[in-house]
């Protein structure tokens, strides 16, 4: 009976091996411009020459959907060898298909007659032991992979340096150091990869638009035509309004924003009423349309924003009129109003888009009114040719506002680009990559990315950056990938020991 079971098992193994060899034979026929992991929904070995919504990635066993951009830029190009999915698929079980293409298995030998029970049969059993152990290793690695355990490289059986993190709104962010070239000409090429997913469409973010309404927003070039119908076209204020409207449209499409609010500031701050209800409503859904006119209520309030000369009130004219003083630009007023409004929100993610075209000239120091309680991330924007994130002010600048809250500051000198820039605030994006060598000061290596940063997700990037050749002994290399989603900002760090001669990079 024992020999019968062994025979059936060998028959099953032989059948599986024959099936795999048939798969290998089909994959080997592909041109070098087509990734071996690319297949169709209905057939693992089939593909089309162009983009298809039926294409799937089989790098991790279960077929995964692919965007048109991924197919064009990666799957159907010779560069698929740099794709993070490909690299992890090659190096992580289950990947028997590609491993066999690189090292084809020996021909299947016909099964011989069942061995006798004599001790002489034991050497044959010992010869089969490595295969059995390898099968157990495959099983263990499969279980570890399914359970989220440690990933193992096949080539040298060392743990991967891959690291993962979750951004505030639930977006997955990953980074991995993959290799270091041998020294050449006093330098070495560091290779890494990073990826960002798509935010799960859960409306658990409160988003506030805080816009500068001071007198200077009516001076100089802007964009957006006459957004607030004040008879003055293409002012910086028009551009702020156009940008916030574009962002609100993106928030509706993205599905991650549950509530929006609107604040205007100059020397004081005013919170806009966003409903025609009897009582003022400061927070509403981004697509709320209480008056049924087909325009979101927050957009109507944005289009009612008004400014004027110094000492002339600023504010919003609908749904109920609200005004603030206009003698200077006071960041602390806008910040405090945002914190107060966010305190009324139950959403776990709180995001503030804070726009100003000038310096902080009045009120309290920023450090005295930050951070909010509960916490909120401020994404700040210096709007206009004369504006700067680091414009000098003893009260604090836009960069200080961002740094104190875990956000970032962006200078927008071309106001016509502001609406497009702000749209990315609620879309997952990789914003920056930094490198540290042996615990030294971080270096921005964003320019080494295969795609210009910031880049919106879901997407994968490759990083190829030259560093000064390492000296003898052991070293540590780390990359930190910074990103944001509708809930705020975050990062993931991948570190690996490295040797001067280069090679595969791994975690301890």
C-alpha positions in Angstrom: 0.0 0.0 0.0 2.9 2.4 0.8 4.4 1.8 -2.6 1.0 2.4 -4.2 0.7 5.8 -2.6 4.2 6.6 -3.6 3.5 5.7 -7.1 0.4 7.8 -7.4 2.3 10.7 -5.8 5.1 10.4 -8.4 2.5 10.2 -11.2 0.9 13.4 -9.8 4.3 15.1 -9.6 5.2 14.0 -13.1 1.8 15.4 -14.4 2.4 18.7 -12.7 5.9 18.9 -14.1 4.6 18.1 -17.6 2.0 20.9 -17.2 4.7 23.4 -16.1 7.0 22.4 -18.9 4.2 23.1 -21.4 3.7 26.5 -19.8 7.5 27.2 -20.0 7.5 26.2 -23.6 4.8 28.7 -24.5 6.4 31.5 -22.4 9.7 30.9 -24.1 8.2 31.7 -27.5 7.5 35.3 -26.5 9.6 38.2 -27.9 11.8 40.0 -25.4 9.4 43.0 -25.4 6.6 41.1 -23.6 6.8 40.4 -19.9 6.5 36.7 -19.2 4.0 37.5 -16.4 1.6 39.2 -18.8 -1.5 37.1 -19.6 -5.2 37.3 -20.4 -8.1 36.8 -18.1 -9.1 33.6 -19.9 -5.6 32.2 -20.6 -2.4 32.6 -18.7 -0.2 32.2 -21.8 -2.0 34.5 -24.2 -1.6 38.3 -24.7 -2.3 40.9 -27.3 0.2 43.2 -29.0 -1.5 46.3 -27.6 -3.3 47.6 -24.5 -6.3 45.4 -23.5 -8.6 45.5 -20.6 -8.4 41.7 -20.6 -4.7 41.8 -19.8 -3.6 40.6 -16.3 -0.4 40.4 -14.3 0.4 36.9 -13.0 3.6 37.9 -11.1 2.0 36.9 -7.8 0.0 33.9 -9.0 -3.5 35.5 -8.8 -4.2 37.6 -11.9 -4.1 41.4 -11.1 -5.6 44.1 -13.2 -3.3 46.5 -15.2 -3.8 50.1 -16.2 -3.3 51.1 -19.8 -0.2 53.2 -18.7 1.3 50.2 -16.9 0.8 48.0 -20.0 2.3 50.6 -22.4 5.2 51.7 -20.3 6.2 48.4 -18.6 4.5 45.2 -19.7 5.0 45.6 -23.5 8.5 47.1 -23.3 12.0 45.6 -22.9 12.1 47.6 -19.7 9.7 45.2 -18.0 12.8 43.8 -16.2 12.8 46.9 -14.0 9.2 46.6 -13.0 8.7 46.1 -9.2 6.1 43.5 -9.8 8.4 41.6 -12.2 11.4 41.9 -9.8 9.3 40.6 -6.9 7.6 38.0 -9.0 11.0 36.6 -10.1 12.4 36.6 -6.6 9.5 35.5 -4.5 7.6 32.2 -4.5 5.4 31.4 -6.4 7.5 32.0 -9.5 8.3 28.5 -10.8 7.4 29.5 -14.4 10.1 32.2 -14.8 12.7 30.3 -12.7 12.3 27.4 -15.0 12.8 29.6 -18.1 16.1 30.7 -16.6 17.1 27.2 -15.5 15.0 24.6 -17.4 14.2 21.5 -15.5 15.7 18.1 -16.6 13.6 15.9 -18.8 11.0 13.8 -16.9 12.3 10.2 -16.6 9.8 7.4 -17.0 8.7 5.9 -13.7 10.5 2.6 -13.0 9.0 -0.4 -11.3 8.1 0.0 -7.7 11.2 -0.5 -5.5 11.4 -3.5 -3.2 11.3 -3.2 0.5 15.0 -4.1 0.7 17.5 -1.6 2.3 19.2 -1.3 -1.1 16.4 1.1 -2.2 17.4 3.7 0.4 20.1 5.5 -1.7 17.4 6.3 -4.4 15.2 7.7 -1.6 18.1 9.8 -0.4 18.6 11.1 -3.9 15.0 12.3 -3.9 15.5 14.1 -0.6 16.6 17.5 -2.0 13.6 17.7 -4.2 11.3 16.9 -1.3 13.0 19.5 0.8 12.7 22.0 -2.0 9.0 21.2 -2.2 8.7 21.8 1.5 10.5 25.1 1.2 8.1 26.2 -1.6 5.2 25.3 0.6 6.6 27.2 3.6 7.3 30.2 1.4 3.8 30.1 -0.1 2.3 30.0 3.4 4.5 32.9 4.5 3.7 34.9 1.5 -0.1 34.4 1.9 0.1 35.3 5.5 2.1 38.5 4.8 5.3 37.0 6.3 8.9 37.5 5.2 9.6 37.4 1.5 12.6 35.3 0.4 14.9 35.7 -2.6 15.4 32.5 -4.5 18.8 33.4 -5.8 20.6 33.6 -2.5 17.9 32.9 0.1 18.1 36.2 1.9 15.2 38.4 3.1 14.0 41.3 1.0 14.5 44.9 2.0 10.9 45.7 0.8 9.0 47.9 3.2 5.4 49.0 3.2 3.3 51.7 4.9 -0.2 52.9 4.9 -1.0 56.6 4.2 -3.6 58.4 6.3 -6.5 57.7 3.9 -5.6 54.0 3.5 -3.3 54.1 0.5 -0.6 51.5 0.4 3.0 52.8 -0.2 6.0 50.5 -0.8 9.7 50.9 -1.3 12.6 48.4 -1.9 16.3 48.7 -2.4 17.1 46.1 -5.1 20.8 46.3 -6.1 24.1 48.2 -6.2 26.5 47.9 -9.1 30.2 47.2 -8.8 32.3 50.4 -8.5 33.3 52.0 -11.8 35.0 55.3 -12.3 34.6 56.2 -8.6 30.9 55.7 -8.5 28.3 52.9 -8.1 24.7 52.8 -9.3 22.0 52.3 -6.7 18.8 50.7 -7.9 15.5 50.8 -6.0 11.8 50.7 -6.7 8.7 52.2 -5.1 4.9 52.0 -5.7 1.7 53.6 -4.5 -1.7 52.2 -4.7 -5.2 53.7 -5.0 -7.1 55.1 -2.1 -10.0 53.0 -1.0 -13.1 55.1 -1.8 -14.2 55.6 1.8 -15.5 59.1 2.5 -13.7 59.6 5.8 -11.8 62.8 5.1 -12.8 66.4 5.9 -11.2 68.9 3.5 -11.1 72.6 4.1 -10.4 75.3 1.5 -8.7 78.3 3.2 -8.1 81.1 0.8 -6.4 84.5 1.1 -8.9 87.3 0.4 -6.6 90.2 1.2 -6.4 93.2 -1.1 -3.3 91.9 -2.8 -5.3 89.1 -4.4 -6.8 91.6 -6.8 -3.4 92.7 -8.0 -1.2 91.1 -10.7 -1.8 88.3 -13.1 -3.9 85.3 -12.2 -6.1 82.8 -14.0 -9.7 81.5 -14.1 -11.5 84.3 -16.0 -14.0 86.1 -13.7 -14.7 83.4 -11.2 -16.5 85.5 -8.6 -18.3 87.8 -11.0 -16.8 91.0 -9.6 -16.0 92.4 -13.1 -12.2 91.8 -12.7 -10.9 88.8 -14.7 -7.8 86.6 -14.2 -6.8 87.9 -10.7 -5.0 85.8 -8.2 -8.3 85.6 -6.3 -10.0 84.2 -9.5 -7.2 81.6 -9.7 -7.6 80.6 -6.0 -11.3 80.1 -6.6 -10.8 78.1 -9.9 -8.3 75.9 -8.1 -10.6 75.2 -5.2 -13.4 74.4 -7.6 -11.2 71.9 -9.5 -10.2 70.3 -6.2 -13.8 69.9 -5.1 -14.6 68.2 -8.4 -11.7 65.8 -7.9 -12.9 65.2 -4.3 -16.3 64.2 -5.6 -14.8 61.9 -8.2 -12.3 60.4 -5.8 -15.0 59.5 -3.2 -12.7 59.8 -0.2 -13.9 63.2 1.1 -17.0 63.2 3.3 -17.2 66.8 4.2 -15.8 70.2 2.9 -15.6 73.6 4.4 -14.6 77.1 3.2 -12.7 79.8 5.0 -11.5 83.2 3.8 -8.9 85.3 5.6 -7.1 88.7 5.6 -6.7 90.6 8.9 -9.5 88.4 10.2 -11.2 85.1 9.1 -14.7 84.2 8.1 -16.2 80.7 7.7 -18.6 80.5 4.7 -22.2 79.3 5.1 -22.7 76.4 2.7 -26.4 75.9 2.8 -29.7 77.7 2.3 -31.0 76.1 5.5 -32.3 78.3 8.3 -29.2 77.7 10.3 -25.7 78.2 8.9 -23.9 75.0 7.7 -20.1 75.2 7.8 -19.5 71.6 6.7 -21.3 69.8 3.9 -20.6 67.0 1.4 -18.5 68.1 -1.5 -21.5 67.4 -3.9 -24.2 68.8 -1.6 -26.8 70.9 -3.5 -29.4 72.0 -1.0 -31.0 74.6 -3.2 -31.2 72.1 -6.2 -29.7 74.5 -8.8 -27.2 71.9 -10.1 -24.1 73.6 -8.6 -22.5 72.2 -5.5 -23.2 74.6 -2.6 -19.5 75.0 -1.7 -18.8 76.0 -5.3 -21.6 78.7 -5.1 -19.9 80.0 -1.9 -16.5 80.1 -3.6 -18.0 82.1 -6.5 -19.4 84.6 -4.0 -16.0 85.4 -2.5 -15.2 89.1 -2.5 -12.2 91.3 -1.8 -11.4 95.0 -2.1 -9.0 97.8 -1.2 -7.5 97.9 2.3 -9.9 98.5 5.1 -12.8 97.3 2.8 -14.3 94.1 4.3 -13.7 90.7 2.6 -15.8 87.6 2.8 -18.5 85.5 1.1 -21.9 86.8 -0.1 -23.9 83.5 -0.1 -25.8 81.8 1.4 -25.6 84.2 4.3 -23.2 87.1 4.1 -20.0 86.8 6.2 -17.2 89.4 6.4 -13.7 89.8 7.9 -11.4 92.8 8.2 -8.9 93.6 5.5 -6.0 95.7 6.9 -3.2 93.1 6.5 -2.6 89.4 5.9 -2.8 87.3 9.1 -2.1 83.6 8.7 -2.9 82.8 12.3 -6.5 83.9 11.8 -7.0 81.5 8.9 -5.3 78.7 10.8 -7.3 79.1 13.9 -10.5 79.3 12.0 -9.6 76.0 10.3 -8.7 74.3 13.6 -12.0 75.5 15.2 -14.0 74.2 12.2 -12.2 70.8 12.1 -13.0 70.3 15.8 -16.6 69.8 14.8 -15.8 67.0 12.3 -16.0 63.3 13.2 -14.0 62.1 10.2 -10.6 60.5 11.2 -8.7 62.3 8.3 -8.5 66.1 8.3 -6.8 68.0 5.5 -6.5 71.8 4.9 -5.5 73.4 1.6 -4.1 76.8 2.6 -3.5 79.4 -0.2 -1.9 82.8 0.1 -0.2 85.2 -2.3 1.7 87.3 0.3 3.7 87.4 3.4 2.4 86.8 6.9 2.3 90.3 8.3 0.0 90.3 11.4 -1.5 88.5 14.3 0.0 85.7 16.4 3.1 83.6 15.6 2.1 80.4 13.7 3.7 78.2 16.4 1.2 79.6 18.9 -1.9 78.4 17.0 -0.6 75.0 15.6 -1.1 72.2 15.7 -4.9 71.7 15.6 -6.4 69.4 18.2 -7.4 66.9 16.8 -4.5 67.0 14.4 -4.8 68.1 10.8 -2.4 68.2 7.8 -2.0 71.6 6.1 -1.0 71.5 2.5 0.1 75.1 1.8 0.5 76.9 -1.5 2.5 80.2 -2.2 0.5 81.6 -5.1 1.9 84.2 -7.5 5.2 85.3 -9.0 6.2 87.2 -5.9 5.1 84.6 -3.3 7.4 82.1 -1.6 7.0 79.2 0.8 9.9 80.6 2.8 9.1 84.3 2.6 10.7 85.9 5.6 8.4 86.8 8.5 9.0 86.7 12.3 5.5 85.4 12.6 6.2 82.3 10.5 5.7 81.5 6.8 3.9 78.9 4.7 6.7 76.4 5.0 6.4 76.7 8.7 2.7 76.0 8.6 3.3 72.9 6.5 6.2 71.5 8.6 4.3 72.0 11.9 1.4 69.9 10.6 3.1 67.1 8.5 2.2 68.7 5.2 4.2 70.2 2.4 4.4 73.7 0.8 4.3 74.3 -2.9 5.3 77.5 -4.7 3.1 78.2 -7.7 4.6 81.0 -9.8 2.5 80.2 -12.9 -1.0 80.7 -11.6 -2.6 79.0 -14.6 -1.2 75.7 -13.3 -2.7 76.0 -9.8 -6.0 74.2 -10.5 -4.1 71.2 -11.9 -1.7 71.2 -9.0 -4.4 71.3 -6.4 -6.4 68.5 -8.0 -3.6 66.2 -7.0 -4.1 66.9 -3.3 -6.8 64.3 -2.9 -5.2 61.8 -5.3 -2.5 59.4 -4.0 0.9 60.6 -5.2 4.6 60.0 -4.6 6.1 63.4 -4.0 9.8 62.9 -3.1 12.6 60.3 -2.6 15.5 60.8 -0.2 18.7 58.7 0.2 20.9 58.4 3.3 24.3 56.6 3.3 25.6 55.3 6.7 23.2 57.5 8.6 24.4 60.8 7.1 22.3 63.7 6.0 19.5 62.8 3.6 19.9 63.7 -0.1 17.0 64.4 -2.4 17.2 61.9 -5.3 13.8 62.5 -6.8 15.4 63.3 -10.2 16.6 59.7 -10.3 13.0 58.5 -10.6 11.8 56.9 -13.8 8.8 59.2 -13.7 8.9 62.9 -12.9 7.8 63.6 -9.3 5.2 64.2 -8.0 3.4 61.4 -9.8 -0.1 60.3 -9.1 -1.1 56.7 -8.3 -1.6 54.0 -8.6 1.8 53.6 -10.2 5.3 52.1 -9.9 8.6 54.0 -10.2 12.1 52.8 -10.7 15.1 54.6 -9.1 18.6 54.5 -10.6 21.0 56.9 -8.8 24.8 57.1 -8.8 26.6 57.4 -5.5 30.2 57.8 -4.6 32.0 54.4 -4.5 31.8 52.9 -1.0 34.9 52.3 0.9 35.9 49.0 2.5 33.8 47.4 5.2 30.1 47.3 5.8 27.7 50.2 5.0 24.0 50.9 5.2 21.9 52.5 2.5 18.4 53.8 3.1 15.8 55.3 0.8 12.7 57.2 2.2 9.8 57.6 -0.2 7.4 60.4 0.7 3.8 60.5 -0.5 0.3 61.9 0.2 -3.3 61.0 -0.2 -6.6 62.5 0.7 -5.9 62.0 4.4 -2.5 63.8 4.5 1.1 62.9 4.1 3.3 59.9 5.0 6.4 58.0 4.0 8.1 54.6 3.9 11.7 53.8 4.6 13.7 50.8 3.1 17.2 50.1 4.5 19.8 47.5 3.5 23.4 46.7 4.4 25.8 47.1 1.5 29.3 46.1 0.5 31.8 48.1 -1.5 31.8 45.4 -4.3 28.0 45.9 -4.8 25.5 43.2 -5.4 21.9 42.4 -4.3 20.7 44.6 -1.5 18.9 43.0 1.4 17.6 43.7 4.9 19.3 42.3 8.0 
